[in-house]
Amino acid sequence: MRYLIYIVILVVLVAVGILARFYIPKKKKLNTNPKTKTLGGNTAQLATIFGSIDDGLILIDSKGTIVLCNTSAGTITGWNVEDTIGINIEVVVKLADPQGNICSGQKYPFTKVLGSGQSIKDNSMDLINHEDKKTAVGLSISPLKDDSGTVTGAVALIRNITDEKEQESRLADFISTASHEMRTPVAAIEGYLALSLNNKVSTIDDRARDYIEKAEAATRHLGTLFQDLLTSAKAEDGRLVSHPEVVELAEFLKKLTDDLKFASDKHGLGNEFIVGTASAIKTALPQSDEHQVAPLYYVYVDPDRLREVVTNLFDNAVKFTSSGKITVGITGDDQVVQFYVRDTGVGIPSEDIPHLFQKFYRVDNSATRTIGGNGLGLFICRKIVELYAGRIWVESEEGKGSTFYINLPRLSSQKATDLLEHKSNTIAPTINAT
Ligand code: ADP
């Protein structure tokens, strides 16, 4: 509802801006300061509305100069509202990224919006006020354009989200402590159930075996759930342990696909590994065949974390495929290594695809109702892939199957050799996979 009101205000603002261009003589500068008396009737009303908005609202021109700043924006930035008018936005709204680095130049969100003409929403930044105090803020910056589509400025909503962040962090702490504490007794129960099923240490009749096998399966499921909850809580607050190293991904995936073969065999599914034949990457290297030397796809990742990702995608492919095969493939260009896990299973409805990598999201259909799962696997996969500046997405057709793609920044052979030679050197690659 709140955003609806803001959108209406935004539309009115743009309309006033356009009208102003017609009715205000060219040399006279439009003064949009809510406290000045040069405003016309409608604009004065708007100024009153802006003044009463709880969130900070700032309007800048195409050069980044502030032309309007409401009282809340003044409070959050620690600036006197009148003093902000005519000043560059970067001076008044100082922003730091999650690592604490001050955003400037092309990394500054307002500059990005003015340059690209695209809106930005971001909840990860801190605003550093006039007294150098940090406040967690939610930013929503939208470009203002004239009839020809030229960006004439931008309007920003700045919200203090300190309480929300604290609540999120308390919740993540609770989930992480609770799942850690519960994992220990569950592991003990699982161990004792396994002992009961072991002929060498226990004697049980067939009926008891049946019950205990079911109890063991349920306990294993519970153990996985606690482990996934713990991993996702850590992923959310940046505590996911990662020891990146140089990994040659084609070799790594080949071995892993072999190891996972037992899972596809068990379900009567084929299993294949393909190097260099994915069509999804437009600038892919030429297809390799048996007579070609396979290219080396170096990436800088924690192999254990990557194993988690591939295993989860492979397990899902097996779970949601009743016949056909699972294919793991790899390709790449100079910048990016792309690998994929493809199945010939039930597929995913298009309306579910945008939500698939969110926490606890499961497609609601007969397949998922009968197949176990907790909806955390793909969320964890996304978080791990993002840890290495990568990207994960899916293409799928209902009834035909799904392909999960992952792009990771590629290390040149030279860079990989340098890193291998100086193992103690911890320089991480800075290229982004897109
Ligand atoms: P889980 O498998 O434990 O439910 P995931 O996060 O791994 O959790 O997957 C979320 C949902 O995405 C699944 O419940 C399923 O609906 C859908 N899904 C994932 N992989 C596939 C696949 N290969 N084929 C069809 N649906 C899939």
Boltz pocket constraint, residues with backbone or C-beta under 6 A from the ligand:
constraints:
  - pocket:
      binder: B
      contacts: [[A, 312], [A, 313], [A, 316], [A, 317], [A, 320], [A, 343], [A, 345], [A, 346], [A, 347], [A, 348], [A, 356], [A, 358], [A, 361], [A, 362], [A, 363], [A, 364], [A, 368], [A, 372], [A, 373], [A, 374], [A, 375], [A, 376], [A, 377], [A, 378], [A, 379], [A, 402]]
      max_distance: 6.0
